[in-house]
Amino acid sequence: MKIYNTLSRSVEEFEPINPPSVGLYSCGPTVYDYQHIGHMRRYVEDDILIRVLKSNSFYVKHVMNITDVGHLTSDADTGEDKMEKGAKRLGMSVWDIAKKFEMQFKDSCLALNVSLPKDLMHATDYIEEEIELIQRLEKKGFTYKTTDGIYFDTSKFSDYFKLSRQNPETLRAGVRVALGKKKNISDFALWKFSPKEEKRQMEWKSPWGIGFPGWHIECSAMSMKALGESLDIHTGGVDHINIHHTNEIAQAEAATGKPFVKYFIHHAFLAVEGQKMSKSLGNTYTVKDVIEKGFDPMALRYLYLQTHYRQEMNFTWEALSGAQNALAKLKADIEFWDEAKVGCAEFEQNFLEAVNNDLNIPEALAVLWEMVRSDYPSSAKKRSVLKFDEVLGLDLGKAKRKEEKIPDEIKKLSEKRGEFRKEGKFDRADKIRAEIEEKGFAVEDSESGPKLRRKS
Ligand SMILES: [Zn+2]
């Protein structure tokens, strides 16, 4: 299996540190706002990556964080805290804001058939580990203190630009703003002190004073806690290359002296009707918006798969409509096929070659359609299409699914969960969701109320 590694800027043969295990860390959502279809593209692509690894007989341990700490703007050094501000605006606690948007994220994943790790790691649950990591860096002389926090001195870490390949000279020349309290323009906060003039809802004691962790430290601390000091794969959006992942590497490698990540995989952006998504343009659509416009969320998954993960994708409603028709046609075809027997070896081989070549899913879909249109007996096509779907995750095997009977016990649990959600008791609602899932069912929230289905 071959994959593009941002560290080397080339497609490499994938060789994990301890095969067949693969430790994979994905940067998860920041939960002070809705996850839109641009964010969700990334999670679908991570899901595909995991499925491809599994189809190559790797054992994948997938870890994802939830950034539930309020942070300052992009480099976590200046500006306002969106979570604390959002909480004030909505009259909710920051903890409830985080829960609310985490739930929206999980609902979106479920609708798109994205499996998440069982235990998502919340940044606020690992403050101790984050402080310990900062202390390790402090002992090794990589930190300094200013009036507003503890900073990482990037001039002390010689490999700082190895991922971004930025030139520190041009970086310095391009910046016109004052350094503020920082020594170097690329230095970043490890720990921030709570502002004196304002009471924060989220703050913790630390050896340096009351405050909260910088944005980057959680990912280094939690990924190493869950997967050890060297990870096989780390994924995230291309926007993470220059700052977030660069800083994660600096924190981890300065502390351990070991390579932090073997393969960095980055996903490209999504544009809407040729434009960058933005609140002011009103084009930051969510999965819920897609469902409310009458689309099957799986059509969105199918649409994502038509663009290679390293290519910018242009979302249009017309393209989504096309994807929905293609998927419906495929499912209708499958319904008339005979029961699966021996597959189409030639197409299976081509499919495997495509997915193993830097996750070329658009090519794999072309192989699928070529097979559908071929003269092979339908029983053979069926066998192969079900095999392909282990990677694609389009629920093609469920083409013939009839209305499911949901037991009363599950319906009652779902009603109770709905009541807790209405009352804003998201913790308790979440517990009931877990209970429903334990009993083998999944619950999806839609505009017409929660929908229940048996988990596949
Ligand atoms: Zn991260």
Residues whose N, C-alpha, C, O or C-beta is under 5 A from the ligand:
A	BS01	ZN	C27 C219
